[in-house]
């Protein structure tokens, strides 16, 4: 379904929905927004942590990884 058709379908559904369903949709929308923010924050934190590890020298070289992978 195209986005516009899907949006209209959902809106039509909500127009006839009871209070419980509307509360569920609202909670889903709020959770979706929160997840997106957390994902961006988590993404940036993981990048910062990776940079810190590299600066500390906490990483493996290609040669070390090849040697380790032979033991798998």
MARSENU-733609 format. One record per residue: residue number from 1; residue in one letter; x negated, y, z of N, C-alpha, C in turn. Coordinates in Angstrom, 2 decimals. Atoms other than C-alpha are relative to their C-alpha. Layout:
<atoms>
{atom NUM,'A',{X,Y,Z},{X,Y,Z},{X,Y,Z}}
...
</atoms>
This chain:
<atoms>
{atom 1,'X',{-0.85,-1.18,0.00},{0.00,0.00,0.00},{-0.89,1.24,0.00}}
{atom 2,'X',{0.76,-1.24,-0.01},{-1.32,3.44,-0.80},{0.19,0.69,1.34}}
{atom 3,'X',{-0.05,-0.67,-1.30},{-2.05,5.63,2.18},{1.27,0.82,0.17}}
{atom 4,'X',{-1.21,-0.83,-0.13},{0.82,8.02,1.45},{1.24,-0.85,0.20}}
{atom 5,'X',{-1.15,0.89,-0.16},{3.33,5.19,1.07},{0.00,-0.64,1.38}}
{atom 6,'X',{0.12,0.61,-1.32},{2.04,3.52,4.20},{0.36,1.00,1.09}}
{atom 7,'X',{-0.32,-1.05,-0.98},{2.23,6.80,6.13},{1.52,0.22,0.06}}
{atom 8,'X',{-1.45,-0.23,0.04},{5.83,7.33,5.00},{0.74,-1.19,0.62}}
{atom 9,'X',{-0.62,1.20,-0.57},{6.72,3.74,5.90},{-0.08,0.01,1.53}}
{atom 10,'X',{0.19,-0.06,-1.45},{5.29,4.16,9.40},{0.88,1.10,0.60}}
{atom 11,'X',{-0.85,-1.09,-0.50},{7.07,7.51,9.85},{1.47,-0.40,0.02}}
{atom 12,'X',{-1.39,0.48,0.03},{10.38,5.97,8.79},{0.26,-0.98,1.14}}
{atom 13,'X',{-0.13,0.98,-1.07},{9.81,3.15,11.24},{0.09,0.69,1.36}}
{atom 14,'X',{0.02,-0.72,-1.27},{9.03,5.58,14.07},{1.30,0.77,0.23}}
{atom 15,'X',{-1.25,-0.77,-0.13},{12.14,7.66,13.35},{1.11,-0.84,0.62}}
{atom 16,'X',{-1.05,0.87,-0.51},{14.28,4.65,14.25},{-0.43,-0.81,1.22}}
{atom 17,'X',{0.56,0.80,-1.09},{12.10,3.29,17.05},{0.55,0.43,1.36}}
{atom 18,'X',{-0.39,-0.32,-1.36},{13.00,3.09,20.70},{-1.18,0.64,0.75}}
{atom 19,'X',{1.01,-0.71,-0.80},{11.08,4.89,23.46},{-1.23,-0.87,0.26}}
{atom 20,'X',{1.12,0.91,-0.28},{8.94,1.84,24.29},{-0.95,-0.09,-1.19}}
{atom 21,'X',{0.84,0.10,1.19},{7.69,1.51,20.72},{-0.78,1.29,-0.22}}
{atom 22,'X',{0.67,-1.29,0.19},{6.88,5.22,20.49},{-1.13,0.16,1.01}}
{atom 23,'X',{1.06,-0.05,-0.99},{4.90,4.98,23.74},{-1.18,-0.89,-0.42}}
{atom 24,'X',{1.06,0.90,0.47},{2.95,2.03,22.29},{-0.80,0.63,-1.14}}
{atom 25,'X',{0.68,-0.66,1.12},{2.17,3.93,19.09},{-0.86,1.15,0.51}}
{atom 26,'X',{0.75,-1.11,-0.58},{1.08,6.94,21.12},{-1.27,-0.50,0.70}}
{atom 27,'X',{1.17,0.56,-0.69},{-1.23,4.81,23.28},{-1.02,-0.51,-1.01}}
{atom 28,'X',{0.90,0.48,1.05},{-2.69,3.20,20.16},{-0.75,1.16,-0.64}}
{atom 29,'X',{0.63,-1.17,0.62},{-3.37,6.61,18.59},{-1.04,0.61,0.93}}
{atom 30,'X',{0.95,-0.57,-0.95},{-5.05,7.91,21.74},{-1.23,-0.89,0.15}}
{atom 31,'X',{1.12,0.94,-0.10},{-7.19,4.77,22.03},{-0.87,0.07,-1.24}}
{atom 32,'X',{0.73,-0.10,1.26},{-8.18,5.06,18.37},{-0.91,1.22,0.01}}
{atom 33,'X',{0.81,-1.23,-0.07},{-9.38,8.64,18.90},{-1.14,-0.17,1.00}}
{atom 34,'X',{1.03,0.21,-1.01},{-11.29,7.66,22.06},{-1.08,-0.94,-0.52}}
{atom 35,'X',{0.97,0.96,0.53},{-12.95,4.69,20.35},{-0.93,0.65,-1.00}}
{atom 36,'X',{0.83,-0.66,1.00},{-14.17,6.87,17.51},{-1.04,0.89,0.68}}
{atom 37,'X',{0.95,-0.84,-0.73},{-15.75,9.35,19.94},{-1.06,-0.84,0.68}}
{atom 38,'X',{0.95,0.87,-0.70},{-17.33,6.57,21.96},{-0.98,-0.64,-0.98}}
{atom 39,'X',{0.86,0.62,1.00},{-18.69,5.00,18.82},{-1.09,0.97,-0.43}}
{atom 40,'X',{0.99,-1.00,0.40},{-20.42,8.22,17.76},{-0.99,0.23,1.14}}
{atom 41,'X',{0.88,-0.20,-1.15},{-21.79,8.77,21.27},{-0.91,-1.21,0.18}}
{atom 42,'X',{0.78,1.22,-0.15},{-22.91,5.14,21.48},{-1.05,-0.09,-1.10}}
{atom 43,'X',{0.93,0.02,1.14},{-24.49,5.36,18.02},{-1.19,0.92,0.26}}
{atom 44,'X',{1.08,-0.94,-0.28},{-26.48,8.45,18.98},{-0.88,-0.47,1.16}}
{atom 45,'X',{0.77,0.51,-1.14},{-27.52,6.89,22.31},{-0.92,-1.15,-0.43}}
{atom 46,'X',{0.82,1.11,0.48},{-28.75,3.76,20.52},{-1.17,0.49,-0.85}}
{atom 47,'X',{1.09,-0.58,0.78},{-30.77,5.85,18.10},{-1.06,0.59,0.93}}
{atom 48,'X',{0.94,-0.60,-0.96},{-32.32,7.79,20.99},{-0.79,-1.08,0.73}}
{atom 49,'X',{0.68,1.10,-0.69},{-33.12,4.53,22.79},{-1.04,-0.65,-0.91}}
{atom 50,'X',{0.93,0.58,0.96},{-34.75,3.16,19.65},{-1.23,0.87,-0.20}}
{atom 51,'X',{1.12,-0.94,0.14},{-36.89,6.26,19.24},{-0.90,-0.08,1.23}}
{atom 52,'X',{0.78,0.12,-1.24},{-37.95,5.98,22.88},{-0.85,-1.28,-0.01}}
{atom 53,'X',{0.74,1.26,0.06},{-38.95,2.33,22.36},{-1.20,0.11,-0.94}}
{atom 54,'X',{1.09,-0.17,0.96},{-41.05,3.22,19.32},{-1.10,0.87,0.59}}
{atom 55,'X',{0.99,-0.89,-0.60},{-42.75,6.07,21.16},{-0.80,-0.69,1.10}}
{atom 56,'X',{0.70,0.75,-1.04},{-43.62,3.67,24.01},{-0.83,-1.15,-0.58}}
{atom 57,'X',{0.71,1.11,0.62},{-45.00,1.17,21.52},{0.69,-1.33,0.22}}
{atom 58,'X',{-0.77,1.21,-0.30},{-42.29,-1.33,22.43},{0.68,-0.51,-1.28}}
{atom 59,'X',{-0.53,0.53,1.24},{-41.87,-2.98,19.02},{-0.95,-1.08,-0.52}}
{atom 60,'X',{0.82,1.03,0.61},{-43.19,-5.84,16.89},{-0.38,0.44,-1.42}}
{atom 61,'X',{0.42,-0.27,1.37},{-45.20,-5.48,13.69},{0.60,-1.06,-0.92}}
{atom 62,'X',{-0.49,0.98,0.97},{-44.19,-7.28,10.51},{-0.73,-1.33,0.17}}
{atom 63,'X',{0.79,1.23,-0.17},{-47.03,-9.78,11.02},{0.43,-0.75,1.26}}
{atom 64,'X',{-0.43,0.65,-1.24},{-45.92,-10.47,14.60},{1.36,-0.67,-0.19}}
{atom 65,'X',{-1.32,0.57,0.23},{-42.34,-11.03,13.48},{-0.07,-1.24,-0.88}}
{atom 66,'X',{0.14,1.16,0.86},{-43.41,-13.41,10.72},{-0.53,-1.20,0.80}}
{atom 67,'X',{0.55,1.06,-0.84},{-45.45,-15.41,13.25},{1.06,-0.54,0.95}}
{atom 68,'X',{-1.06,0.42,-0.92},{-42.53,-15.48,15.71},{1.08,-0.80,-0.74}}
{atom 69,'X',{-1.11,0.66,0.73},{-40.01,-16.52,13.04},{-0.37,-1.42,-0.39}}
{atom 70,'X',{0.42,1.37,0.34},{-42.05,-19.61,12.17},{0.30,-0.97,1.13}}
{atom 71,'X',{-0.27,0.84,-1.17},{-41.31,-20.91,15.68},{1.49,-0.24,0.20}}
{atom 72,'X',{-1.45,0.14,-0.16},{-37.53,-20.65,15.25},{0.48,-1.30,-0.52}}
</atoms>
